[in-house]
Amino acid sequence: MATANDLIRVYLEVGDKKTFAVALDWPGWARSGRDEDSALQALYDYGPRYERALKWTPLGFKAPSDISAFEVVEILPGTTT
């Protein structure tokens, strides 16, 4: 279980056919799924790849070791555009 210091703030954009999960503090780290759970799972699954992309930067990003590290801070309505 992630501690408060380890939490990654995420917002969800929920549309009729797709939901996007976006990490607020990590630009470009966003994934989609059919619903909220699958979007969060896709974001989690993409974490190691995002970590590799930032490996040579001073940002110190570490992919979460558990999906519970995501803190959904907002859920927004999505559109088709």
Phi, psi and omega in degrees: 000135181284145175273170182302326180288338182267352186295142178250116182288131184226143168242154179245137172247110189257117177249183180293323185246337182221153173234137177250136173250128186230128176280119185298321187264004183229087182306135178092346179269093182210142179217161180241162176203176181289332181213182184300313182297317181289329176292317177295321178296319178296320178297315178299313181298330181278348183308311180298325178291319177297320178299316178297323180294330181261007186308319186265014177258162178276013186285335176071032180288134173234128178297143180294147179271352181208145182296341179291353177288347179275131174246109179284113184260344179201146175235120183248151175285136178262162176233178180273002180255000000 
